[in-house]
């Protein structure tokens, strides 16, 4: 390829800079076919003589085979698998079909690939070259995009070449290739056309080819100067790739029939398997010398590889449907059904001319294997084709239903809905129709129609109650969760309606399934009383702890967390969130990890570690970006709003609150609107605007949503009493009294004692405030402990007990400043000034300069985690952990991990124990 002083020379320089360690070691090379992407990659590979180079190619015929490209890329490094942590080693082994095991999560496969690359690069820098990325199978594309986004400090470079935009590669550094400039194009054209050429013809050819190097090399081939003067004889409206392909097709037509047949076999066979191509050729009577004419014509290279992907496309399009069918049959015949059953099934399917149950069964088995390896998108396509080939109506409908489920699990809700529409009219079996309705509910929730979801799931549960009561209760629990989220925006079914149905469908004897235990507890909460549900929630939390020791399902974690919140049991609340996040990380669970991180972030907020919460929110968003998967709808934004409200940043709060509420309404998630009201209550209390706080708090009180409704009762009592609405304040206190004395946790009793103190006489309030401090001091809730100090100090100052007031106001001010709760800190500062003491405003500390990820890494390192352990938790490589720690040490002016704890200060305030077992209840507060 002639580079000269063309744009390709600049592109080559940029690629080499990327490989040699520029700002980013990842680049996506994008351009139309023939523009020189492959040639540039080859130049870079040649220049990277000191790198270990591994390659993969997207192959259109293998787009439905999960991890096909990734396995090719990783093949030279698989001898290093035993160096990976066991969960990662198992994930790669299962994904590549090297071993059995549970289907691995996409995140875990991505992390395992990152670890494998990082380990390989320890001995020699690694260059990964991925050509024709537009044809990567989806599972490989997601894993490689994840790796590309997590590379930072490792000596690993990743280069992609692709024709057009890609969802998986979106946002990665990109270089768009255009045609050669005029001088370079003329020089290249002169190298392939003997003799002089008229200037006008030169201009016409360069214009028609738009400087495309492949077009300049190929289109003039075999044409006389007179023919070139007339142009290439194809319409200008045809895309340039179409012109090149048409040119190749004309050359293919000139080849012997036997050679054309060999080319078609090579076009339809798996990439890089010349032996299989030759065996299929023998079946079809192709002689040993059939490849030579194609090689002479410049269409085929060594090992039966095509000169360019467009040659493959031209071969495929030039063949008739019958010719392709015959070749697929031959390839199926020579493919080992034991060693490569998936390729064989695919070839048989492509060769089928009508319904064929045997082939349909083989495809269904291939789909099962794809799902076992974690390739849900591939499984969906295989199941669709299996359904197409199924002769019997009911079985076809069932396979369409299975395909819809696979598409749903792969995140393709639109296609899942289309397949459901095809399946349901032919489903005669009532339980299967109920399952279809269940799936429809999930699709609607994913599509932002949360208000419609509860009714669909409720109807599905009712359709299952006579044939499968256990499954019916599970679906009823799903309906309950959907109704809880829909809240005021439900189109029909409410949590109470679900609870009424569940009461008439009691759990079978001995049913200790987690979902069933939760349904029983919540049913009692809504149909009987809060107190009657307490024991059921505790049983469910204990069952969750047992499940974590086996094979956790990652389905009911959010509702277990909610149950601990309903109990105001911070110890279990924090433990559930932490375990939810841990298991999600270990399993690489795309769907649940962002939600788990958001739950853990809220626990961090309540524990007074707002900066830690911000790091977790940033991690959830980064994982969503790194995988191309959306975070839990609204979760990150709700957490950001909560952090802003605790910080008292009113200017930033308002637009975020409006945005979160609008998004919740648009998605039919009324709970989101109520959570916004709850968070705005905290903001207004911090700003001492009690009337505004009362308005928000009473809206939450009236709805009494699960968990937030209970935790907000003390806020409602404070806001209502301070704004003069004693009746509302009493109502909130009465409800809090009932629930706190039923759950009897430090959190609940601490809030109750504080609320009683607000109403108490001067003679009894002092003891109640001290009781609140005692309970909350054992709860782990630094935020609530600080608020009690503030309210106690304010009360003491009004009694003119200035010395005692200073003690508590100073404690509140210091705690709120350390937390970062500026509005509450200002409130405490004003009160301190009124006692005659000057409170210093906290100056920014060095640790404030750390990024969220640096904060998180520093904290984990200070807690004793190794670089490898931190890397596994945060989905980065150990090299990247070391890189960040080096920056942290510099910013904090420390030289060892042992010094991090002191340097980080408040951010390492002890969290509650991480136990999930029921604890002994403290003394009750009597009303």
Buried (B, 14 or more C-beta within 10 A) or exposed (E): BBBBEBBBBEBBEBBBBBBBEBEBBBBBBBBBBBBBBBBBBBBBBEBBEEBBBBBBBBBBBBBBBBBBBBBBBBEBBBEBBEBBBEBBBBBBBBBBBBEEBEBBBBBBBBBBBBBBBBBBBBEEBBBBBBBBBBBBBBBBBBBBBBBBBBBBBBBBBBBBBBBEEBEBBEEBBBBEBBBBBBEBBBBBBBEEBEEEBEEEBBEBBBEBBBBBBBBBBBBBEEBEBEEBBEBBEBEEEEEBBBBBBBBBBEBBEEBBEBBBBBBBBBBBBBBEBBEBBBBBBEBBEBEEEBBEBBBEBBBBBEEBBBBBBBBBBBBBEBBEEEEBBBBBBBBBBBBEEEEBBBBBBBBBBBBBEEEBBEBBBBBBBBBBBBBBBBBBBBBBBBBBBBBBBBEEEEBBBBBBBBBBBBBBBBBBBEBBBBBBEBBBEBBEEEBBBBBBBBBBBBBBBBBEBBBBBBBBBBBBBBBBBEEBBEBBBBBBBBBBBBBBBBBBBBBBBBBEBBBBBBBEBBBEEEBEBBBBBBBBBBBBBBBEEBBBBBBBBBBBBBBBBEBBEEEBEBBBBBBBBBBBBBBBBBBBBBBBBBBBBBBBBBBBBBBBBBBBBBBBBBBBBBBBBBBBBBBBBBBBBBBBBBBBBBBBBBBBBBBBBBBBBBBBBBEBBEEBBEBBBEBBBBBBBBBBBBBBBBBBBBBBBBBBBBEBBBBBBBBBBEBBBBBBBBBBBBBBBBBBBBBEBEEBBBBBBEBBBBBBBBBBBBBBBBBBBBBBBBBBEEEEBBEBBBBBBBBBBBBBBBBBBBBBBBBBBBBBBEEEBBEBBBBBBBBBBBBBBBBBBBBBBBBBBBBBEBBEBEBEEBEEBEBEEBBBBBBBBBBBBBBEBEBEBBBBBBBBBBBBBBBBBEBBBEBBEBEEBEBBBEBBEBBBBEBBEBEBEBBEBBEEBEE
